[in-house]
Amino acid sequence: MISKTALFSAAGLALTLSSVIGADWPEFRGAAAQGHSDATNLPLTWSPNSHIAWKTPVAGIGWSSPVVVGTRIFLTSAVSLSGKEEATADRSLRVISLDATSGKPVWDVELFQVKSPRAHRKNSHASPTPIFEDKKLYVHFGHLGTACLDALNGKTLWSTQEFAYSPVHGNGSSPVLFEDLLIFNADAETEPKVIALDKATGKMRWSFARQSEAKKKFSFCTPLIIDVNGQKELITPGSGVVNALNPKTGEEIWRFNYDQGYSVVPRPVYAHGIIFLSSGYDKPVLYAIKADGKGDVTATHLAWTIDKAAPHNPSMAVIGDELYFVADNGILTCADAKTGTIHYSERCTGPISASLLAADGKLYLQDEKGLGVVVKPGKTFSILAKNDLGEHSLASYAVIGSDLLIRTEGNLYRVKK
């Protein structure tokens, strides 16, 4: 296990940790939070023995995606306290900083110790992705705790386990930042809610009680903040309903009901004035919902739906006028984002949980067996490359410079052209 103390002097690092710039990847699904990167010259092909800038072992289990700011990479992990990785092991919940150039650890900090929490086989105790802002790193372990750290040295600025709840399958929802708030979904087995903390202190600022007719209340979705005609909306899907809230106050702007959908995972995406989301288990339905409503918009603001090959887990991507989504069985669909007309629906990968990445004029997919598939965007299905790392992988891509970061069960890879 990586030492808890810094292995390199912070003074010796050429480190920039100021405001986020376009080349950074500061949260789940990137700077725009929708799986897009402006990077160019990204790798098309790779293998375990080629196009690898470095490969760094990561102790424990965690499916959070890497976060990149300047010359630092951040990610979380849950390390067994017994040294054995059985499902019932007590866990040390940790956040790790790596040097982006070498992949070597800079610091490794324990935030919480937890007693053998349960989690789904496709989840971990460190699934939410951290989020960076203004030299601070906000780290969330769902019902197990939340913290803020100095990103330079890993010093804990505040931490809390005050907002515990029963999640059923573990944690999953990554947090978002808005002005002076840190916001996350807390869709528990009972009394699901959305919670906003003061990002300077970790104290609660507001809480929104989610109401729906879904019999199963638990979900794991990451909210998305959008701008609709100059008004900010916090789009927060849960079981049976998606709510649009005023992110400053938690007051509801609109809601759309989708009956018994539960265990909602994919982060919504927004384009052309439409929110695209998946309703979750048991049979997911893709909903396209116009985002300019007020009150209950279930009967008035549905643009279209697709009920075939919708994702349970991977988040979608919009490129131009096309919406791309991949079902958990690896069927990739391209549809017209405005009308829902399907251009194609084709087998692309094996079983997949990671979210789509749109970058450098390409669409990147990473399946659960470690196969990376690169697809040419457009109305005709065209695979450009298949790249097999041969390692179990559920985490989503991150982009660093002109390279990719790929997290597998035991390693973090920096993949170069």
N, C-alpha and C positions, 0 to 999 in steps of 0.2 A: 504494500500500500504506500502511496506517495506520502512523504513526510508532511506533517502539519506545519512545519516551519518553512519559510521561504528558502528556496535553493539558490536563488540568485539575488544579489543586492538590487533593490529597487532603484538605487541611485545609478546603477550601471546599465539600466535599460533605456534604450531610446524609445520612450513610450509617450504616445499622445492619447490622453484620455480626457478630451474636452467635449465639445458639442459633437453630436453624431453627424457624420458626413455621408454623402451618397454611397461611398464605397464600403461603409460599415454595414453590419448585419445585427442590429441592436435588440431584436426581439423575435418571437416566433413568426416565421414567414417573412422576415426582413424589414427594412426601414418603412415600407409602405404597408406591411402586415398582410399582404395578399399574395406572397409567393413570387414576386417579381424582383429582378435585379437588372441594373443598367450595365453590368459588367460585360466586357467583350473578350474575345479570344479564350473562352472557356474550353476545357478539354472535351473532346468528342469520344476518345477511346482511353481505356485504362484497364489494368489488371493488377493482381497482387504484386507483380514483379515489374510493372512498367507504369510510367507517368505518376509515380508516387514520390512526392517531395519529402514526406516523412510519415511515419506510422507510430503512434504513441499508445501504449497500453493504458486503459482506464480501469481502475479498480472498481469492484462492485457492480451493481445493476442500475441502469438509468436510461430512459428513452427521451429525455429532454434533448432538444436540438442545441447545437453550439451557438453561442452569441459572439460576435466579432466586433471589437472596437479598437482602432489603431493597430498596435502590435500585440494585442492581447486577445485570447480566446477564453471564454467562460462556459462552463457546463456543470451540471449537478450529477450526483451519483448517490446510491444507497449501498453502503458497504456493510457486509455481515460483521457483527461484533464477535462472532464465534470463529470466523475464518472459514466457515462452510456456507455455501450458497444455497442451502435448502430454503424452501418457501417460507418456513416458519422461523427463520433466523431473525433475531433482534437486529436492528439496523442503526448505523451511524449515517445521518443525512448530511451530505457534504457539498461544498461548492469548490470548484477547482479552477485555477487560472493557469493557462499555458502561454508560453512565448510562441507567437504565430510563425516566426521565422524557423525556429528549430523544433517546435513541438514539445519542448522540455517544460516541466512544471515550474511555475513561479511561486505559487502558494496553493495550499490545500487546507480548507478550514471546515471543521465540524460545527454544524449549527444546532442539531438536535440529535438525541438518541431516543429511539422509539421501540416499543415492545412488539415484536412479530406482527406487524399490521398485515391484514389480508389484502390481496390484490389479484386482479384477473391475470391469467397467463399471458395476455398480450398487453399488460400494463406493467408498471414498475412503481416503486416508492419515490422515484425521482423522474416523473414524466413531464411536469410543467417546465417550460423553457424560461430561463431568467430574462430580465429586461433591464437595459442600461439607459441611464440618463444622467448627464452632468456629473461625471466621475463617480457615480453611485451605481451599484448593482442591486436590483431587487430580486430576491429569490423566494419562490413560493413552492411549498410542498403540499398544497391543498389543505386537507383537514389536519395535516400533521404539523403545520407551522409556516410562518412567513417571516422574512428578515430583510434588512437593508444593510449593505456592506460598502465600505470604501473599496472601490474597484482596484485601486493601486496596490494596496497591501493586504486586503482581505479582512480588515478590522470590522467587527460587527458594530454597526451604529444603533440598530435596534432589532429586536426579535420578539415574536409573540406566538403563543399557541392558544390564544384566547378564543379563537373562532373555530373550534373543533366541531365536527359533525360526522354523521354516519354516511359514508360515500358509496357503500355496497362493493364496488370493484377497485377501490383505490383512488388515487388522485389523477388529475389529467388536465384541468383547465389552466392555461397560462394567464398571467395577469396582464393588464394594460395600464398605461399611465395617461392621465388627463389633468393638466394644470398641476394642482398640488395634491392630487389623489392617485392612489394605487387601487385599482378596481379588479375584482375577480368574481367569477361565478362560484356559488357554493350550493350546487344542486344535489342536496342530500336525499337520503331515502325518505325522509319526511321534512316538511317545512323548508323547501328549497328557496334560496334567496340569492341576491346579488349584493356584494359587500364592497364598500369603498372605505379605504383607510387614508388617514393623513400620511402622506408619504414621508414626512419629516419625523413622525413620532410612532407610527404604527397603530394609532388610536382610531376607532371607528368614527367615520364622519356621517355616513348614511347607510341604510340597508333597505333593499327592496324585496318584499315578500312576493315570490312568484306564484301565481294562481293558474291552474289548468285542470282539465278533466282527465288527464293521463293517470292511469292507475299506478304506474311505476314512475316515481318522481325523479330518480337519479339520472344525471347527465354529466358530461365532461367537456363542454364546449368552451372555447376561448372567445370572448367578445371582440367586436370590431367597432371602432369609432369612425364615423363617416361624417361628411358635410352634405346637408340637403338644403339647398337654397339659403346658405348662410347660417343654418342652424346645425349644431353638432348633435349627432344621435349615437348613443351607445346601443349597438345591435347585439342582443344577448339571447341566443336560442337556448331553450331548455326542453324538458319533457312536455310534449303536447302544445307548446306555444313558443313563439319568438316575440320578445318585447323590445321596443325601441324606447330608451330612457334618455332623459336629460342627464348627461354624465356629471354635471356639476351638483345636481340635487337628488338624483335618483327618481325623479318624478316620471311617470309613464307618459310617453308621447303617443304611441300606438302599440297595438298588439295584433298578432295573427295566430289563430288556433289551427293546429294540425292533428287534432284528435289524440291517438294513443301512442304516438312516437315517443321513444325514450332512449336513454343512453346515447344522447346526441353527442357526437365527437367533432365532425368537420367544422373548421372555422368558416364562417360565411365570407363570401366575397361580394364586392359591390362594383357595378359598372352600368352605364347607360340608364342611371336612375333606378336600377333594380338590385335588390338583394337576392343572392342565390344561396340556398341552404338545403341541407338534407335532413329529413325528419328522424333519422336514427332507426333503432330496432323496432319491431322485428323485420318488417319490410320497408326499407327506406324509400321515400319519395322525394324527388328534387322539386323544390318550390322556387319560383321566380316571383318576387313580391315587390311591387312598386313602393318606394321608400318615402313618399311624400304625404302619407296619411295622418289622420288623427283619430284617436279612440280605437274601437274595434273595427279593423279593416278586413276581416276574414272574408266578407261577402263582396268587397268592393275593389281590393287592390291586388288580387292575384293576376299576374300576367300570363303564366302558363305553368304546367307541371310535366314532369317525366317520371314514370314509375318503373322504368326498366334500367338496370345496371347503374342505379344510383349508389353512391358510396355510404358505407357504414362508418368508415374511419378517415380516408384520405381527404384533405381539403382540395378544393377545385382551383382553377385558374382561368382568367379571361384574357385572351390576346386579341385585340381589335374587336371584331364583331362576333368572335367565336368563344364559346364556353367549353372548357375541357374538364372532364371528370372521369375518375377511374373507380370502378367497383372493387370491392375487396378481393374478388376473384381474378383481377387483372384485366378486365374488359375496359378499354379506353373508349370514351365517347366524345365526339365533337358535335356540338349543336350550335345553332344560331342563338346568340344571347338574347336577342330581342323577341324572337318568336318561338323558340324551343324546337324548331325544325332540326331533325337529326341529320347530320351529314354522313357520319359513319359511327359504327360501334364494333370494335375489333379487339380480339385477344392481343394483349401487348406484353404483360408480365405474368409472373406467378402470383400467388397471394400477396397482397400489398396493404400496408397501413400508412406509409409515409405520404406526406402531402406533395403535390405537384410543384415543380419549379419552372418558371418561365424566364429564360435568360438567353442573351446572345443569339436571338433568332431561333431558339430551340426550346423544346419541352423535355424536361428531365423527370424520370420516374425511378424510384428505388424500391425493389420488392423485398419481401421478408427473408429471402434466401441470399440477399446481397447482390442481386442482379440489377445493374443500372441500365436503363433503356433510354436512348435519346431519340426523340421523335421530331420530325419536321412539322411545324405548325401549318395548318391549312385544312381545306375541306376534304382533302384526300389523305388517307392513312399512309404514312411513309416512315418506316423505322430507319434511322441513320446509323445507329450502332447499338450493340449489346455488350455490356462490360460486367463480368462476374467477379466479385471479390470473394465469393464463397463463404461468407460469414453472415450469420443471422443479423437482421437489421430491421428496426421499426422506426427509427428516428428520421426526421425530415432533413433535407439538404440545408446547408448554409453556404454562402458565397464569401470568399475572401480574396480581394484583388481580382485576378483572373483565374482563380483556382476554386475548387469545390472542397467542402468539408463533409465527410461522410462518417457518421458514427455507427459502429457495429456493436455486437454484444460485448466485445472485449477491447476494442480499439477505436481510436479516432484517426482517420486518414486525411491528409491534405493531398488532393489529386491535382496535378498540373497538366498543362497541355503537352 
